[in-house]
Amino acid sequence: MSIEHLTQMANDIGAFFHAEPKREDAIAGIADHMKRFWTPRMREQIMEHLRNGGAGLEELPREAVGKLAAA
């Protein structure tokens, strides 16, 4: 899957969780969604993209991907 598509998917998930009143809940929700519904390869691709600067990733998805990478 292209990194552009993965980035757009991550940003779409971020847009959904943006309504969470607590920022940490939004970040955790995005990370959990990726853990549950994305394949390991998809997660590795988006984490690699973040390590290379994360162009196009919005703030909440960026932090969620960082959280995945740290786990």
MOPAC internal coordinates of N, CA, C and O (Angstrom, degrees):
PM7 1SCF
backbone

  N    0.0000 0     0.00 0     0.00 0    0    0    0
  C    1.4482 1     0.00 0     0.00 0    1    0    0
  C    1.5296 1   108.17 1     0.00 0    2    1    0
  O    1.2310 1   120.58 1   -38.80 1    3    2    1
  N    1.3013 1   116.50 1   141.20 1    3    2    1
  C    1.4615 1   119.43 1  -177.55 1    5    3    2
  C    1.5239 1   110.96 1   -70.72 1    6    5    3
  O    1.2310 1   121.26 1   -29.96 1    7    6    5
  N    1.3219 1   115.20 1   150.04 1    7    6    5
  C    1.4620 1   119.76 1   179.75 1    9    7    6
  C    1.5283 1   110.42 1   -66.39 1   10    9    7
  O    1.2310 1   120.24 1   149.87 1   11   10    9
  N    1.3182 1   117.15 1   -30.13 1   11   10    9
  C    1.4631 1   120.17 1   177.00 1   13   11   10
  C    1.5209 1   110.54 1   -62.63 1   14   13   11
  O    1.2310 1   120.95 1   137.79 1   15   14   13
  N    1.3371 1   115.79 1   -42.21 1   15   14   13
  C    1.4697 1   119.99 1   179.14 1   17   15   14
  C    1.5286 1   110.83 1   -67.40 1   18   17   15
  O    1.2310 1   120.17 1   136.72 1   19   18   17
  N    1.3194 1   117.28 1   -43.28 1   19   18   17
  C    1.4617 1   120.50 1   178.25 1   21   19   18
  C    1.5310 1   111.10 1   -62.56 1   22   21   19
  O    1.2310 1   120.68 1   139.87 1   23   22   21
  N    1.3216 1   116.31 1   -40.13 1   23   22   21
  C    1.4613 1   120.65 1   178.60 1   25   23   22
  C    1.5251 1   110.28 1   -62.97 1   26   25   23
  O    1.2310 1   120.68 1   135.97 1   27   26   25
  N    1.3287 1   116.31 1   -44.03 1   27   26   25
  C    1.4643 1   119.61 1   178.84 1   29   27   26
  C    1.5269 1   111.11 1   -63.83 1   30   29   27
  O    1.2310 1   120.52 1   139.04 1   31   30   29
  N    1.3326 1   116.61 1   -40.96 1   31   30   29
  C    1.4661 1   120.16 1   177.94 1   33   31   30
  C    1.5301 1   110.21 1   -62.19 1   34   33   31
  O    1.2310 1   120.39 1   135.24 1   35   34   33
  N    1.3320 1   116.86 1   -44.76 1   35   34   33
  C    1.4643 1   120.72 1   179.41 1   37   35   34
  C    1.5315 1   110.40 1   -61.19 1   38   37   35
  O    1.2310 1   120.47 1   137.37 1   39   38   37
  N    1.3227 1   116.71 1   -42.63 1   39   38   37
  C    1.4626 1   119.98 1   178.91 1   41   39   38
  C    1.5281 1   111.81 1   -66.51 1   42   41   39
  O    1.2310 1   120.12 1   144.09 1   43   42   41
  N    1.3323 1   117.38 1   -35.91 1   43   42   41
  C    1.4673 1   120.57 1   176.64 1   45   43   42
  C    1.5256 1   110.83 1   -64.60 1   46   45   43
  O    1.2310 1   120.49 1   137.62 1   47   46   45
  N    1.3260 1   116.67 1   -42.38 1   47   46   45
  C    1.4672 1   120.63 1   176.70 1   49   47   46
  C    1.5280 1   109.18 1   -62.98 1   50   49   47
  O    1.2310 1   120.76 1   137.77 1   51   50   49
  N    1.3242 1   116.15 1   -42.23 1   51   50   49
  C    1.4602 1   120.81 1   177.34 1   53   51   50
  C    1.5134 1   112.26 1   -59.49 1   54   53   51
  O    1.2310 1   120.34 1   140.08 1   55   54   53
  N    1.3312 1   116.95 1   -39.92 1   55   54   53
  C    1.4658 1   120.83 1   179.27 1   57   55   54
  C    1.5274 1   110.69 1   -62.84 1   58   57   55
  O    1.2310 1   120.52 1   141.72 1   59   58   57
  N    1.3322 1   116.61 1   -38.28 1   59   58   57
  C    1.4670 1   120.26 1   178.15 1   61   59   58
  C    1.5288 1   110.74 1   -63.92 1   62   61   59
  O    1.2310 1   120.67 1   133.29 1   63   62   61
  N    1.3277 1   116.33 1   -46.71 1   63   62   61
  C    1.4613 1   120.67 1  -176.19 1   65   63   62
  C    1.5243 1   113.37 1   -80.41 1   66   65   63
  O    1.2310 1   120.16 1   171.85 1   67   66   65
  N    1.3185 1   117.30 1    -8.15 1   67   66   65
  C    1.4663 1   121.25 1   178.73 1   69   67   66
  C    1.5297 1   111.77 1   -58.55 1   70   69   67
  O    1.2310 1   120.03 1   154.43 1   71   70   69
  N    1.3159 1   117.55 1   -25.57 1   71   70   69
  C    1.4637 1   121.90 1  -179.08 1   73   71   70
  C    1.5331 1   113.09 1   -74.40 1   74   73   71
  O    1.2310 1   120.23 1   169.01 1   75   74   73
  N    1.3298 1   117.17 1   -10.99 1   75   74   73
  C    1.4718 1   119.58 1   178.47 1   77   75   74
  C    1.5259 1   109.41 1   -61.40 1   78   77   75
  O    1.2310 1   120.08 1   -46.77 1   79   78   77
  N    1.3356 1   117.46 1   133.23 1   79   78   77
  C    1.4558 1   119.22 1  -179.08 1   81   79   78
  C    1.5325 1   114.06 1   -65.29 1   82   81   79
  O    1.2310 1   120.46 1   147.53 1   83   82   81
  N    1.3214 1   116.72 1   -32.47 1   83   82   81
  C    1.4667 1   120.69 1  -179.89 1   85   83   82
  C    1.5250 1   109.51 1  -103.48 1   86   85   83
  O    1.2310 1   121.52 1   -54.30 1   87   86   85
  N    1.3121 1   114.71 1   125.70 1   87   86   85
  C    1.4683 1   121.73 1  -178.64 1   89   87   86
  C    1.5302 1   111.79 1   -54.59 1   90   89   87
  O    1.2310 1   120.42 1   135.09 1   91   90   89
  N    1.3313 1   116.81 1   -44.91 1   91   90   89
  C    1.4672 1   120.42 1  -178.95 1   93   91   90
  C    1.5215 1   111.91 1   -62.94 1   94   93   91
  O    1.2310 1   120.16 1   145.48 1   95   94   93
  N    1.3351 1   117.30 1   -34.52 1   95   94   93
  C    1.4707 1   120.43 1   176.79 1   97   95   94
  C    1.5267 1   110.63 1   -66.11 1   98   97   95
  O    1.2310 1   120.69 1   141.66 1   99   98   97
  N    1.3270 1   116.28 1   -38.34 1   99   98   97
  C    1.4660 1   120.32 1   178.42 1  101   99   98
  C    1.5234 1   110.52 1   -64.02 1  102  101   99
  O    1.2310 1   120.59 1   133.13 1  103  102  101
  N    1.3189 1   116.48 1   -46.87 1  103  102  101
  C    1.4672 1   120.94 1  -179.81 1  105  103  102
  C    1.5199 1   110.49 1   -62.55 1  106  105  103
  O    1.2310 1   120.40 1   135.56 1  107  106  105
  N    1.3252 1   116.84 1   -44.44 1  107  106  105
  C    1.4719 1   121.06 1   178.55 1  109  107  106
  C    1.5268 1   110.83 1   -63.46 1  110  109  107
  O    1.2310 1   120.19 1   141.17 1  111  110  109
  N    1.3286 1   117.24 1   -38.83 1  111  110  109
  C    1.4635 1   120.82 1   179.15 1  113  111  110
  C    1.5156 1   112.28 1   -64.41 1  114  113  111
  O    1.2310 1   120.41 1   138.54 1  115  114  113
  N    1.3166 1   116.83 1   -41.46 1  115  114  113
  C    1.4634 1   121.02 1   178.00 1  117  115  114
  C    1.5246 1   110.03 1   -64.64 1  118  117  115
  O    1.2310 1   120.50 1   131.93 1  119  118  117
  N    1.3179 1   116.64 1   -48.07 1  119  118  117
  C    1.4668 1   120.98 1   179.97 1  121  119  118
  C    1.5255 1   110.71 1   -60.81 1  122  121  119
  O    1.2310 1   120.39 1   137.30 1  123  122  121
  N    1.3249 1   116.85 1   -42.70 1  123  122  121
  C    1.4667 1   120.45 1   179.48 1  125  123  122
  C    1.5263 1   110.94 1   -63.76 1  126  125  123
  O    1.2310 1   120.38 1   138.23 1  127  126  125
  N    1.3185 1   116.87 1   -41.77 1  127  126  125
  C    1.4697 1   120.09 1   178.23 1  129  127  126
  C    1.5296 1   110.06 1   -59.52 1  130  129  127
  O    1.2310 1   120.73 1   135.09 1  131  130  129
  N    1.3157 1   116.20 1   -44.91 1  131  130  129
  C    1.4654 1   119.63 1   179.87 1  133  131  130
  C    1.5264 1   111.28 1   -64.03 1  134  133  131
  O    1.2310 1   120.23 1   140.06 1  135  134  133
  N    1.3276 1   117.17 1   -39.94 1  135  134  133
  C    1.4668 1   120.56 1   178.44 1  137  135  134
  C    1.5190 1   111.44 1   -63.78 1  138  137  135
  O    1.2310 1   120.73 1   140.92 1  139  138  137
  N    1.3270 1   116.21 1   -39.08 1  139  138  137
  C    1.4673 1   120.50 1  -174.48 1  141  139  138
  C    1.5210 1   113.68 1   -81.96 1  142  141  139
  O    1.2310 1   120.09 1   145.05 1  143  142  141
  N    1.3309 1   117.44 1   -34.95 1  143  142  141
  C    1.4571 1   119.58 1  -169.36 1  145  143  142
  C    1.5243 1   115.37 1  -116.51 1  146  145  143
  O    1.2310 1   119.53 1   166.15 1  147  146  145
  N    1.3055 1   118.51 1   -13.85 1  147  146  145
  C    1.4592 1   120.87 1   177.95 1  149  147  146
  C    1.5225 1   109.11 1   -96.09 1  150  149  147
  O    1.2310 1   120.90 1   -34.01 1  151  150  149
  N    1.3120 1   115.89 1   145.99 1  151  150  149
  C    1.4627 1   119.93 1   177.01 1  153  151  150
  C    1.5306 1   109.25 1   -72.26 1  154  153  151
  O    1.2310 1   120.34 1   -20.47 1  155  154  153
  N    1.3274 1   116.96 1   159.53 1  155  154  153
  C    1.4678 1   118.79 1   176.62 1  157  155  154
  C    1.5316 1   112.12 1   -55.85 1  158  157  155
  O    1.2310 1   120.09 1   142.40 1  159  158  157
  N    1.3168 1   117.44 1   -37.60 1  159  158  157
  C    1.4671 1   120.48 1   179.34 1  161  159  158
  C    1.5292 1   111.18 1   -63.75 1  162  161  159
  O    1.2310 1   120.10 1   137.49 1  163  162  161
  N    1.3312 1   117.40 1   -42.51 1  163  162  161
  C    1.4641 1   120.85 1   178.45 1  165  163  162
  C    1.5255 1   110.35 1   -61.77 1  166  165  163
  O    1.2310 1   120.86 1   135.48 1  167  166  165
  N    1.3429 1   115.96 1   -44.52 1  167  166  165
  C    1.4692 1   119.49 1   179.28 1  169  167  166
  C    1.5229 1   111.11 1   -62.71 1  170  169  167
  O    1.2310 1   120.38 1   137.55 1  171  170  169
  N    1.3258 1   116.87 1   -42.45 1  171  170  169
  C    1.4616 1   119.82 1   179.60 1  173  171  170
  C    1.5278 1   110.87 1   -64.06 1  174  173  171
  O    1.2310 1   120.12 1   140.14 1  175  174  173
  N    1.3133 1   117.37 1   -39.86 1  175  174  173
  C    1.4659 1   120.49 1   179.08 1  177  175  174
  C    1.5301 1   111.05 1   -62.31 1  178  177  175
  O    1.2310 1   120.03 1   135.57 1  179  178  177
  N    1.3286 1   117.55 1   -44.43 1  179  178  177
  C    1.4668 1   119.64 1  -177.49 1  181  179  178
  C    1.5334 1   110.24 1   -71.75 1  182  181  179
  O    1.2310 1   119.98 1   146.19 1  183  182  181
  N    1.3275 1   117.63 1   -33.81 1  183  182  181
  C    1.4674 1   119.59 1   176.44 1  185  183  182
  C    1.5292 1   110.39 1   -67.40 1  186  185  183
  O    1.2310 1   119.98 1   139.93 1  187  186  185
  N    1.3216 1   117.64 1   -40.07 1  187  186  185
  C    1.4590 1   121.44 1   176.79 1  189  187  186
  C    1.5235 1   109.98 1   -63.73 1  190  189  187
  O    1.2310 1   120.63 1   140.01 1  191  190  189
  N    1.3117 1   116.41 1   -39.99 1  191  190  189
  C    1.4585 1   120.74 1   177.77 1  193  191  190
  C    1.5311 1   110.10 1   -60.35 1  194  193  191
  O    1.2310 1   120.30 1   137.03 1  195  194  193
  N    1.3301 1   117.04 1   -42.97 1  195  194  193
  C    1.4616 1   120.49 1   178.24 1  197  195  194
  C    1.5335 1   110.67 1   -63.43 1  198  197  195
  O    1.2310 1   120.32 1   138.22 1  199  198  197
  N    1.3188 1   116.99 1   -41.78 1  199  198  197
  C    1.4770 1   120.51 1   178.37 1  201  199  198
  C    1.5324 1   111.21 1   -61.20 1  202  201  199
  O    1.2310 1   120.80 1   153.42 1  203  202  201
  N    1.3260 1   116.07 1   -26.58 1  203  202  201
  C    1.4609 1   121.18 1   179.70 1  205  203  202
  C    1.5237 1   112.29 1   -96.02 1  206  205  203
  O    1.2310 1   120.14 1  -162.04 1  207  206  205
  N    1.3172 1   117.34 1    17.96 1  207  206  205
  C    1.4625 1   121.00 1   175.71 1  209  207  206
  C    1.5094 1   114.55 1   115.02 1  210  209  207
  O    1.2310 1   119.72 1   153.60 1  211  210  209
  N    1.3325 1   118.13 1   -26.40 1  211  210  209
  C    1.4617 1   121.18 1   175.26 1  213  211  210
  C    1.5172 1   115.13 1    67.77 1  214  213  211
  O    1.2310 1   120.14 1  -146.20 1  215  214  213
  N    1.3212 1   117.35 1    33.80 1  215  214  213
  C    1.4673 1   120.31 1  -178.93 1  217  215  214
  C    1.5273 1   111.18 1   -52.11 1  218  217  215
  O    1.2310 1   121.21 1   -49.37 1  219  218  217
  N    1.3221 1   115.30 1   130.63 1  219  218  217
  C    1.4498 1   121.35 1   176.53 1  221  219  218
  C    1.5136 1   115.05 1    90.73 1  222  221  219
  O    1.2310 1   119.81 1   164.23 1  223  222  221
  N    1.3282 1   117.97 1   -15.77 1  223  222  221
  C    1.4676 1   120.11 1   179.36 1  225  223  222
  C    1.5250 1   109.66 1   -76.60 1  226  225  223
  O    1.2310 1   121.22 1   -50.53 1  227  226  225
  N    1.3130 1   115.28 1   129.47 1  227  226  225
  C    1.4559 1   119.63 1   176.87 1  229  227  226
  C    1.5304 1   109.72 1   -77.10 1  230  229  227
  O    1.2310 1   121.05 1    -9.21 1  231  230  229
  N    1.3188 1   115.61 1   170.79 1  231  230  229
  C    1.4676 1   121.63 1  -170.16 1  233  231  230
  C    1.5315 1   114.37 1   -57.39 1  234  233  231
  O    1.2310 1   119.46 1   126.64 1  235  234  233
  N    1.3244 1   118.64 1   -53.36 1  235  234  233
  C    1.4697 1   120.09 1  -177.30 1  237  235  234
  C    1.5281 1   112.27 1   -64.95 1  238  237  235
  O    1.2310 1   118.97 1   132.15 1  239  238  237
  N    1.3425 1   119.57 1   -47.85 1  239  238  237
  C    1.4610 1   118.40 1   176.55 1  241  239  238
  C    1.5232 1   113.04 1   -61.67 1  242  241  239
  O    1.2310 1   120.15 1   144.67 1  243  242  241
  N    1.3178 1   117.31 1   -35.33 1  243  242  241
  C    1.4590 1   121.59 1   177.39 1  245  243  242
  C    1.5306 1   110.29 1   -58.54 1  246  245  243
  O    1.2310 1   121.09 1   134.07 1  247  246  245
  N    1.3196 1   115.52 1   -45.93 1  247  246  245
  C    1.4696 1   119.73 1  -179.73 1  249  247  246
  C    1.5219 1   111.40 1   -68.94 1  250  249  247
  O    1.2310 1   120.34 1   143.95 1  251  250  249
  N    1.3332 1   116.95 1   -36.05 1  251  250  249
  C    1.4703 1   120.42 1   178.17 1  253  251  250
  C    1.5197 1   110.94 1   -65.51 1  254  253  251
  O    1.2310 1   120.31 1   138.21 1  255  254  253
  N    1.3050 1   117.01 1   -41.79 1  255  254  253
  C    1.4698 1   120.99 1   178.30 1  257  255  254
  C    1.5241 1   109.24 1   -65.59 1  258  257  255
  O    1.2310 1   120.21 1   141.38 1  259  258  257
  N    1.3126 1   117.20 1   -38.62 1  259  258  257
  C    1.4585 1   120.46 1   175.24 1  261  259  258
  C    1.5096 1   111.91 1   -61.21 1  262  261  259
  O    1.2310 1   120.94 1   141.49 1  263  262  261
  N    1.3130 1   115.82 1   -38.51 1  263  262  261
  C    1.4673 1   121.27 1   178.14 1  265  263  262
  C    1.5287 1   110.24 1   -65.36 1  266  265  263
  O    1.2310 1   120.51 1   139.11 1  267  266  265
  N    1.3311 1   116.62 1   -40.89 1  267  266  265
  C    1.4712 1   120.40 1   177.10 1  269  267  266
  C    1.5270 1   110.32 1   -62.37 1  270  269  267
  O    1.2310 1   120.84 1   136.92 1  271  270  269
  N    1.3170 1   116.00 1   -43.08 1  271  270  269
  C    1.4617 1   120.62 1  -177.67 1  273  271  270
  C    1.5276 1   111.05 1   -65.61 1  274  273  271
  O    1.2310 1   120.25 1   146.81 1  275  274  273
  N    1.3190 1   117.13 1   -33.19 1  275  274  273
  C    1.4583 1   121.24 1  -178.29 1  277  275  274
  C    1.5322 1   112.25 1   -77.16 1  278  277  275
  O    1.2310 1   120.72 1   159.58 1  279  278  277
  N    1.3208 1   116.22 1   -20.42 1  279  278  277
  C    1.4780 1   120.23 1  -176.24 1  281  279  278
  C    1.5132 1   112.61 1   -75.54 1  282  281  279
  O    1.2310 1   120.10 1   180.00 1  283  282  281

